[in-house]
Amino acid sequence: MNRNSLFWAPRGLAIVFIAFISLFALDVFAEDYPMGEKIVAFLIHLLPTFILVAILIIAWKWEQLGGLIFIALGVYYLFLMAGHEIPIASYLILPGLFFIIGILFLFCNLKLKPKEKAKK
């Protein structure tokens, strides 16, 4: 895996994941409410997106911290859903993506940072 792919893999996956999560906010426009209430509901439904974008910005600058935050989100989701009777795939998809993104950021930090320091 070259340096460019390694750099963009966690960032691209996080962007696609955030875009996917954002799609769920569009369901408010199917409701029968005034447009002002729909916009407020849409913004409220986008709160997880805003939080994930903020975490991605942190991870973009500090890969190690961002990777740990993404992994912590996966663990938090597992604890949040513990005890609910939902399919096992639901336990694996969202936290699994958080874990993959976090591990990719940590791997990116581990592999790219020493070479960048050697150049200085």
N, C-alpha and C positions, 0 to 999 in steps of 0.2 A: 504494500500500500504506500503510495507516494505521499509526500508531505501535504500537498494540496487536498487530496482526498481525505486524509486524516484530519485536517483542519475543518473541512466542510461537512464531514459526516454527522457529527453531533448537532451542529448548527442547523443543517438542512432537515434532519429528522425532527428536531425541536420545532422548526418553523412549520413543517407539514402537520405535526401533531397539534400545534396551537391552532392552525387553520381548521383542522378537523373538529377540535373542541368548540371553536367559534360557530360552526354550522348549527349546533344545537340551540343557539340563541335565536335563530331565525323562526323558531316555532311560535314565538309570541305574535307574529303577524298573521297567524291563522285564527287567532282569537277575535271575538267580536267586541272590541273595546275602542274608545276614541283614539285617534292617532297619537295624541300627546301621551296617553297612558301606555300605548304600545312602545313608544320610543323610550320611556322611562323603564319599562319592563325589559326592553332589549338591552339597555345599558346595564341593568342589574344582572341579566343573564350573561353579560360579557365580563363580569368581574373576575371569574377564573381566568379568562383570556388575558386580562390586564395584569393579573398576578404572574401568570406564566411568561408574559412578555418581559416583565420586570426581572424575573429570574433569569431569563435568557440573556438580557442585557448584562446582568452580573456575570453569568457564565461566559459570555463572549470576552469579557475583560479578564476575569479570573477563573480559568477553567477548573481548578481544583475546588474552589468554593462552590461554583455553579454545579459541578458534578455531585458534590456532597449534598447540596440542596435538592437536586433532582432525585437522588437516592432516598433522601429523607421524605420527600413527597410520596414516593412509592411505599415506604414503610408506613407513613401516616395513613395512606389510603387503605392498606391492609388492616390496620388497627381500626379504622373507621368502619369498615365493612364487616369486621369480625362479628359473628353471631347472626348475620342476616342470611336468610336462605335464598341465595342467588346462585346461578350456575357458576361452576368453577372457572369457566372462560372469563367471566366478569372479574374474577379475582386476579386473573393473569394478564389481561389485555392492558388495562390502564397502568397498574403498577409495573407491569413488565416493560412497558414503553418508558416509564420514568427511570427504571433501573438501567435499561439499555442506553438511554441518553446520558444518564449520570456516569455510567461506566465509560462511555465513549469520551466524555469530557475529561474524565480522570486519565484515561489512556492518552488522549491528546496532550494533556499537560505533562504526562510522564515522558512521552516520546519527543515532543517538539521543544520543550523548554531547555533541556540540556544542550541541544544543538544551537539554539539561539544564543545561549549564554557563552558558548564556545566562540562564536563569531565576534563577540565584544572584546 
